[in-house]
Amino acid sequence: MYSSTRNDKVKLTASQAILKGLADDGGLFVPERIPALDVPMDTLADMSYQETAYEVMSRFFTDFTEDELKDCIKKAYDSKFDTPEIAPLVDADGAYYLELFHGPTIAFKDMALSILPHLLITSARKNQVKNDIVILTATSGDTGKAALAGFADVEGTKIVVFYPKNGVSPIQEKQMITQKGANTCVVGIHGNFDQAQTGVKKMFNDTALEAELDVAGYQFSSANSINIGRLIPQVAYYVYAYAKLYKNGAIAKDEKINVVVPTGNFGNILAAFYAKNMGLPIAKLICASNENKVLYDFFSTGTYDRNRDFILTSSPSMDILISSNLERLIYRIAGNDAEKNTKMMEELSTDGKYAITDEMRAQLADFYGNYTSEEETAKTIKKLYEDTGYIIDTHTAVAAGVYDKYKKDTGDTETKTVIASTASPVYSYNFT
């Protein structure tokens, strides 16, 4: 069952939580517990990506039948990906790059947004929903195109994507505005991603609008990582990466690895946190920020403060000052205390900041945060290419640069490390 981070008395099934996207109180849905990954690693090592995804998702989405979930997975992870591995690992310069960009929109959002439409439609059938589902999404770059591609011409759905007009790369904007599909709509706003995301959340919480839509035969849902149906599929690729490292002899059974994630909205690294709490042997969760380093400052000080200049960088998908998925982590380290979490989220809304207690900070020992400047990001791309011939995009370069800082700060150069490579180098083309 799933409850809201702002009202733990609300209890929904997985399919109901996927359908709603965002709780009525503005909170995010979280599972009552993180299920154990009770599959032997020797078994996981021989599984395909699709089989691994089923083992992970079936532990979270327990009201889906085996046939329903396997059908969603089969439709999602098919020939639209340009490699049979779906998420291959590349060994370069002492780290393993988990390439999550082999889907149709060349960004990691395909990993979850290829399956979300199928999860939504299945959820609607399971709950006898007769309304069409209207997907409302705010994007800082790559979510928009991946969501549009995933939902294009899917029967029973419409999708509206809001993006900051001058806050995405030229190639990302072209990807979105050229999307085909009778049910798709793209809106460029005058503002930044945080303003777009806030606007979408306000629409979700507008009860008058909800009633008006219902009369017309529609209801809102979300394709952002605030939707639990977006978040849980991301857990699967961390399990898959670990299993493949074990199968290839790169790590021993139960050997711990580090995971580095370029982070904006906190969903991708939260998925790694969920994988760790399922029992996957992960040592450090390394949170990499660009110059919009609100998360680095949070992990350094225990205070989340969005009161700062918004910086446009060469890694636009990370140009975010309000990391929505962090609320799920805050709720957890607050002891699943909805009242305590709500108070902090209200402070963020009114004052632009909140501070966690020392007791809560102690529970963040598994995390390491840092950031790279624009200059450092460019140098990381250049050095890796000159040393190895391997090309990475700007977002992945932020992660690689922070990993270098982590090694210098901690002296931990021995732990095998997976870097989430979140976009094709093509994404960087307009910035070089």
DOFI-303249 format. One line per 5 residues: for each residue x, z, y of C-alpha. Coordinates in pm, 1 decimal. Last residue first. Layout:
X:Z:Y ~ ...
***
This chain:
3032.2:-2751.0:2288.7 ~ 2692.0:-2599.5:2375.7 ~ 2467.6:-2886.7:2272.9 ~ 2623.0:-2903.4:1926.0 ~ 2583.7:-2537.6:1841.9
2265.5:-2585.5:1638.8 ~ 2438.7:-2867.7:1448.5 ~ 2666.4:-2596.7:1304.6 ~ 2370.9:-2513.5:1075.4 ~ 2207.8:-2179.6:1132.8
2192.9:-1825.9:996.0 ~ 2519.6:-1774.3:815.5 ~ 2468.5:-1418.4:691.2 ~ 2817.9:-1283.1:632.7 ~ 2879.9:-1127.0:289.9
3173.1:-886.5:259.6 ~ 3392.5:-769.7:-25.7 ~ 3534.2:-427.7:66.0 ~ 3913.0:-444.6:97.9 ~ 3970.0:-479.5:472.3
3816.2:-150.9:579.2 ~ 4061.7:-34.8:848.1 ~ 3762.8:97.0:1040.8 ~ 3798.7:-40.1:1394.6 ~ 4013.5:-341.6:1305.1
3792.5:-440.7:1011.4 ~ 3476.9:-394.2:1219.3 ~ 3620.8:-603.9:1502.0 ~ 3684.9:-893.0:1262.5 ~ 3328.6:-852.1:1130.4
3203.8:-868.3:1489.8 ~ 3368.4:-1207.2:1534.6 ~ 3223.4:-1336.8:1206.6 ~ 2873.7:-1220.9:1306.6 ~ 2895.5:-1379.3:1652.6
3034.0:-1691.2:1484.1 ~ 2722.0:-1709.6:1264.9 ~ 2512.5:-1733.5:1581.2 ~ 2749.0:-1991.5:1737.7 ~ 2751.2:-2226.7:1439.2
3012.2:-2235.6:1165.6 ~ 3263.6:-2500.1:1056.3 ~ 3503.9:-2448.4:765.1 ~ 3836.9:-2632.3:787.6 ~ 4014.6:-2311.2:680.8
4256.7:-2191.3:949.5 ~ 4175.1:-2440.8:1225.0 ~ 3801.6:-2416.8:1161.6 ~ 3803.8:-2037.8:1147.5 ~ 4013.5:-2021.3:1465.9
3791.5:-2256.3:1665.2 ~ 3461.9:-2090.5:1567.6 ~ 3604.7:-1744.0:1639.4 ~ 3745.4:-1859.2:1974.4 ~ 3400.6:-1980.1:2084.4
3240.6:-1646.0:1995.5 ~ 3517.8:-1450.3:2167.8 ~ 3463.0:-1643.7:2490.5 ~ 3087.6:-1587.7:2480.1 ~ 3147.0:-1217.0:2426.4
3116.1:-1057.6:2084.5 ~ 2916.0:-750.6:1985.5 ~ 2936.3:-433.3:1779.2 ~ 2721.3:-219.1:1552.2 ~ 2795.2:-37.4:1226.3
2508.7:89.6:1013.6 ~ 2516.1:304.6:698.9 ~ 2555.9:619.3:909.7 ~ 2216.6:558.2:1069.8 ~ 2056.1:865.9:914.8
2271.6:1095.5:1128.9 ~ 2117.6:933.5:1435.3 ~ 1775.3:1065.5:1331.9 ~ 1901.0:1425.0:1317.3 ~ 2078.3:1376.4:1650.0
1742.5:1279.1:1799.7 ~ 1646.1:929.8:1914.0 ~ 1639.8:820.3:2276.6 ~ 1388.0:590.0:2445.3 ~ 1401.4:307.6:2696.4
1207.4:63.4:2912.4 ~ 1024.9:339.4:3096.3 ~ 662.4:244.1:3024.1 ~ 682.6:25.2:2712.6 ~ 993.5:187.9:2568.1
844.3:531.2:2633.1 ~ 527.5:421.8:2452.3 ~ 742.4:309.1:2159.0 ~ 910.2:649.2:2153.6 ~ 578.8:835.2:2149.5
443.0:607.2:1878.5 ~ 741.2:685.4:1654.2 ~ 687.1:1060.6:1684.3 ~ 316.4:1024.4:1609.4 ~ 375.3:788.8:1317.7
617.3:1029.0:1145.0 ~ 764.5:834.9:854.8 ~ 1053.5:1086.2:862.2 ~ 1168.9:974.7:1206.5 ~ 1438.6:774.7:1025.1
1163.4:560.4:872.3 ~ 962.5:507.4:1190.1 ~ 1280.7:414.0:1378.0 ~ 1367.8:159.2:1107.7 ~ 1026.3:-10.1:1132.3
1046.9:1.9:1511.6 ~ 1376.5:-188.3:1493.4 ~ 1164.9:-485.4:1391.5 ~ 1061.8:-549.0:1751.7 ~ 1408.4:-587.8:1899.9
1324.4:-586.3:2271.2 ~ 1628.0:-720.7:2458.2 ~ 1652.6:-1061.9:2290.5 ~ 1891.6:-1354.2:2334.4 ~ 1972.8:-1369.9:1962.8
1809.0:-1707.8:1899.2 ~ 1994.9:-1829.0:2209.1 ~ 2346.4:-1815.3:2058.6 ~ 2524.7:-2006.4:2339.0 ~ 2410.4:-1735.1:2578.8
2140.2:-1671.9:2839.8 ~ 2177.3:-1312.9:2958.6 ~ 1885.8:-1079.6:3037.3 ~ 2003.9:-820.5:3288.2 ~ 1947.6:-459.8:3190.5
1669.8:-206.9:3138.1 ~ 1620.5:-265.7:2764.4 ~ 1754.6:78.2:2676.9 ~ 1762.0:213.1:2321.1 ~ 1950.0:541.4:2324.7
2135.6:672.9:2019.2 ~ 2466.4:608.2:2193.9 ~ 2676.2:364.2:1988.7 ~ 2399.3:236.6:1759.1 ~ 2175.2:180.0:2059.9
2452.4:20.7:2267.1 ~ 2520.3:-228.2:1989.3 ~ 2146.1:-296.2:1966.7 ~ 2112.4:-367.3:2340.0 ~ 2408.8:-604.8:2330.2
2263.2:-908.0:2506.4 ~ 2624.7:-1032.8:2515.6 ~ 2593.7:-1130.5:2149.0 ~ 2508.8:-876.5:1880.4 ~ 2631.7:-817.8:1524.6
2483.1:-539.6:1309.3 ~ 2710.2:-455.2:1015.2 ~ 2517.7:-293.1:729.4 ~ 2789.1:-103.3:545.2 ~ 2808.9:-15.1:174.9
2555.1:-228.6:-11.5 ~ 2501.9:-173.7:-384.9 ~ 2141.5:-302.0:-420.4 ~ 1922.8:-1.7:-502.1 ~ 1590.2:-91.3:-344.0
1717.5:97.5:-39.4 ~ 2003.6:-148.8:-3.8 ~ 1760.4:-441.0:-25.0 ~ 1542.5:-275.8:242.1 ~ 1847.7:-243.3:468.2
1929.5:-611.0:404.4 ~ 1573.3:-697.9:510.9 ~ 1626.1:-482.0:820.3 ~ 1931.5:-698.0:894.7 ~ 1714.8:-1009.2:906.5
1430.7:-847.3:1101.5 ~ 1635.6:-691.8:1382.2 ~ 1486.3:-911.3:1661.1 ~ 1831.6:-1025.2:1771.1 ~ 2095.0:-981.8:1502.4
2386.6:-1174.9:1361.1 ~ 2408.0:-1008.2:1016.5 ~ 2714.2:-873.2:836.1 ~ 2670.7:-729.8:483.6 ~ 2931.3:-508.8:317.9
2969.5:-493.5:-59.6 ~ 2959.4:-211.9:-312.8 ~ 3074.3:-260.6:-671.0 ~ 2786.4:-180.7:-909.1 ~ 2908.5:-441.0:-1161.3
3243.0:-582.8:-1053.5 ~ 3277.8:-827.6:-768.1 ~ 3406.0:-1184.9:-728.2 ~ 3350.2:-1252.7:-1099.9 ~ 3122.6:-1550.8:-1039.1
2822.5:-1370.0:-1191.2 ~ 2882.2:-1066.0:-970.5 ~ 2907.5:-1274.0:-654.3 ~ 2593.8:-1459.1:-768.7 ~ 2399.9:-1135.4:-817.4
2503.7:-1005.9:-473.3 ~ 2391.3:-1327.1:-304.4 ~ 2057.9:-1329.3:-489.4 ~ 1983.1:-969.8:-391.7 ~ 2064.0:-1053.7:-29.0
1851.3:-1366.2:-54.6 ~ 1547.3:-1177.5:-182.2 ~ 1517.2:-931.0:104.4 ~ 1426.5:-1222.0:333.1 ~ 1104.1:-1279.7:138.4
1001.3:-924.3:244.6 ~ 1020.1:-983.8:620.8 ~ 796.3:-1283.7:672.4 ~ 502.1:-1151.0:471.7 ~ 553.2:-816.7:648.6
455.1:-992.5:970.2 ~ 661.6:-851.1:1260.1 ~ 910.8:-1113.4:1143.1 ~ 711.7:-1364.0:1346.5 ~ 456.0:-1583.8:1170.2
159.3:-1386.3:1299.8 ~ -214.8:-1370.9:1233.6 ~ -515.2:-1428.2:1453.2 ~ -873.7:-1492.8:1346.1 ~ -1101.7:-1794.1:1381.7
-1464.1:-1891.5:1316.5 ~ -1592.9:-1926.7:1675.4 ~ -1772.2:-1592.0:1656.3 ~ -1451.6:-1439.0:1520.0 ~ -1252.5:-1580.8:1811.0
-1476.4:-1413.9:2066.6 ~ -1453.8:-1082.4:1880.5 ~ -1072.6:-1099.6:1869.9 ~ -1061.3:-1189.9:2239.1 ~ -1265.2:-881.3:2321.4
-1042.3:-668.8:2097.3 ~ -721.5:-775.4:2275.6 ~ -445.5:-616.8:2062.9 ~ -322.7:-943.7:1911.5 ~ -331.1:-1106.8:2255.2
-116.4:-824.2:2394.8 ~ 134.2:-874.4:2111.1 ~ 163.6:-1244.0:2199.6 ~ 229.0:-1161.5:2564.8 ~ 498.2:-909.8:2472.6
670.0:-1173.0:2256.8 ~ 668.1:-1428.4:2537.6 ~ 801.7:-1171.5:2785.0 ~ 1076.4:-1070.4:2542.4 ~ 1162.7:-1436.0:2488.1
1226.5:-1505.0:2854.7 ~ 1007.6:-1633.4:3136.0 ~ 833.2:-1948.2:3255.7 ~ 658.6:-2038.4:2931.6 ~ 690.2:-2342.4:2703.6
381.5:-2384.9:2485.3 ~ 376.5:-2563.6:2148.2 ~ 59.5:-2647.4:1951.8 ~ 17.2:-2744.0:1587.1 ~ -302.2:-2813.5:1387.3
-293.9:-3194.3:1392.6 ~ 66.6:-3196.1:1272.1 ~ 390.2:-3353.8:1391.2 ~ 666.6:-3153.3:1555.6 ~ 833.0:-3340.0:1843.4
797.1:-3047.9:2086.8 ~ 955.2:-2802.0:1845.9 ~ 1264.1:-2990.7:1731.1 ~ 1330.1:-3112.4:2085.3 ~ 1327.3:-2752.5:2210.4
1569.2:-2642.5:1937.3 ~ 1801.6:-2935.3:2014.7 ~ 1808.1:-2848.3:2383.8 ~ 1895.2:-2485.1:2309.0 ~ 1636.2:-2219.3:2383.1
1589.7:-2001.9:2693.1 ~ 1497.1:-2251.3:2962.8 ~ 1131.2:-2297.7:2867.7 ~ 1100.2:-1959.3:2695.2 ~ 896.9:-2028.6:2377.7
533.1:-1984.5:2273.6 ~ 420.1:-2127.1:1938.5 ~ 51.5:-2185.7:1854.5 ~ -41.1:-2250.9:1489.8 ~ -367.7:-2353.3:1324.0
-466.8:-2277.0:966.7 ~ -741.0:-2354.5:713.7 ~ -562.7:-2653.9:562.9 ~ -186.9:-2662.6:616.1 ~ -135.8:-2963.9:845.8
188.1:-2821.0:989.2 ~ 218.7:-2456.0:885.2 ~ 576.0:-2453.4:754.2 ~ 708.8:-2709.8:1001.7 ~ 560.1:-2522.9:1297.3
693.4:-2190.6:1167.1 ~ 1043.8:-2333.4:1114.9 ~ 1037.0:-2498.9:1456.8 ~ 934.5:-2180.2:1635.3 ~ 1144.9:-1933.6:1437.7
1463.7:-2115.9:1545.0 ~ 1467.5:-2066.2:1918.6 ~ 1375.7:-1739.5:2087.3 ~ 1027.3:-1771.4:1945.9 ~ 684.9:-1621.3:2007.1
422.1:-1682.4:1740.4 ~ 44.3:-1686.5:1716.4 ~ -87.8:-1822.9:1386.5 ~ -460.0:-1897.5:1393.8 ~ -615.1:-1843.8:1050.0
-946.1:-2026.5:993.5 ~ -1229.2:-1786.5:921.7 ~ -1386.2:-1755.7:575.1 ~ -1176.7:-1465.3:450.2 ~ -1276.9:-1366.5:95.4
-990.1:-1116.5:67.8 ~ -806.5:-1286.7:-219.2 ~ -868.6:-1628.7:-64.7 ~ -718.9:-1522.2:267.0 ~ -418.9:-1365.6:91.7
-352.9:-1690.5:-96.5 ~ -365.4:-1882.4:233.9 ~ -131.2:-1632.3:395.1 ~ 119.5:-1620.1:107.9 ~ 126.0:-2000.2:103.7
185.7:-2020.0:478.4 ~ 457.6:-1749.7:448.6 ~ 661.6:-1928.4:181.7 ~ 855.3:-2186.8:381.5 ~ 862.2:-1944.3:673.7
1078.7:-1697.0:483.4 ~ 1389.3:-1900.0:395.8 ~ 1306.7:-2154.0:664.9 ~ 1390.7:-1888.2:927.2 ~ 1754.2:-1925.7:821.8
1799.9:-2242.4:1026.5 ~ 1844.4:-2612.1:941.3 ~ 1478.5:-2703.4:1013.9 ~ 1406.5:-2853.9:669.7 ~ 1588.8:-2588.2:466.9
1961.6:-2562.6:399.9 ~ 2025.8:-2307.3:673.3 ~ 2071.7:-1978.0:487.8 ~ 2436.1:-2028.3:399.6 ~ 2567.4:-1692.4:278.5
2924.8:-1695.5:405.8 ~ 3153.7:-1494.5:179.2 ~ 3449.7:-1339.4:357.7 ~ 3829.4:-1352.9:326.3 ~ 3891.7:-1663.4:533.2
3618.8:-1874.0:374.9 ~ 3427.8:-1831.6:47.8 ~ 3098.3:-2022.7:68.9 ~ 2778.8:-1886.0:-85.8 ~ 2478.1:-2110.9:-144.9
2119.6:-2024.0:-40.3 ~ 1870.5:-2275.5:-189.2 ~ 2103.4:-2317.9:-493.1 ~ 1954.2:-2663.9:-552.8 ~ 2082.7:-2784.8:-214.4
1897.6:-2988.7:47.9 ~ 1594.7:-2760.2:67.7 ~ 1265.3:-2950.6:103.2 ~ 1310.7:-3023.7:-268.9 ~ 1153.7:-2691.3:-364.6
1160.5:-2331.7:-252.2 ~ 820.6:-2283.1:-90.2 ~ 578.1:-2446.3:-334.1 ~ 738.2:-2275.1:-634.7 ~ 744.3:-1940.2:-454.4
374.2:-1955.7:-366.6 ~ 287.6:-2057.5:-725.7 ~ 501.2:-1773.4:-861.6 ~ 311.9:-1527.6:-643.4 ~ -31.6:-1644.8:-749.7
60.7:-1674.1:-1119.3 ~ 207.3:-1322.7:-1130.6 ~ -101.6:-1182.7:-960.2 ~ -73.3:-1066.1:-600.7 ~ -189.7:-708.1:-536.7
163.2:-575.9:-595.0 ~ 334.2:-755.7:-309.6 ~ 639.5:-528.9:-281.6 ~ 780.7:-522.1:-636.4 ~ 657.0:-879.0:-695.4
863.5:-991.0:-397.7 ~ 1198.2:-891.8:-545.3 ~ 1153.8:-1020.3:-901.3 ~ 982.6:-1334.6:-774.1 ~ 1261.4:-1414.0:-528.4
1517.7:-1377.2:-807.4 ~ 1330.2:-1630.1:-1021.1 ~ 1312.0:-1878.0:-731.9 ~ 1680.9:-1834.9:-651.5 ~ 1768.1:-1905.2:-1013.2
1845.9:-1617.6:-1246.4 ~ 2156.6:-1564.6:-1456.9 ~ 2304.7:-1288.0:-1240.5 ~ 1967.0:-1114.7:-1218.1 ~ 1976.6:-1039.8:-1591.3
2329.6:-897.0:-1583.6 ~ 2225.1:-702.3:-1272.7 ~ 1957.5:-523.7:-1475.4 ~ 1610.8:-541.3:-1312.2 ~ 1464.0:-219.3:-1173.8
1498.8:-305.0:-805.8 ~ 1329.9:16.1:-697.1 ~ 1034.1:0.7:-461.2 ~ 1069.3:100.6:-95.1 ~ 782.6:339.7:-26.7
456.7:339.6:167.6 ~ 538.2:-19.9:263.9 ~ 554.3:-87.7:638.1 ~ 307.7:-261.0:869.2 ~ 404.6:-282.4:1234.6
228.2:-92.7:1511.4 ~ 18.1:-231.3:1795.2 ~ -277.1:-3.8:1713.4 ~ -469.0:-288.4:1546.9 ~ -173.9:-349.8:1313.8
18.0:-676.3:1343.1 ~ 24.0:-955.7:1083.4 ~ -341.8:-908.9:988.3 ~ -333.3:-1145.6:691.2 ~ 0.6:-1018.4:559.3
-123.1:-658.4:579.8 ~ -441.4:-748.4:387.9 ~ -237.4:-928.6:120.4 ~ -2.6:-631.7:81.2 ~ -291.0:-386.9:47.1
-386.8:-179.0:346.9 ~ -381.2:192.3:426.8 ~ -423.7:323.9:783.9 ~ -358.8:699.0:787.2 ~ 5.3:635.6:879.3
-94.0:538.2:1231.5 ~ 180.6:409.4:1462.7 ~ 417.4:262.1:1204.6 ~ 108.1:117.7:1038.8 ~ 49.9:160.2:666.1
101.0:-56.6:360.2 ~ 0.0:0.0:0.0
***
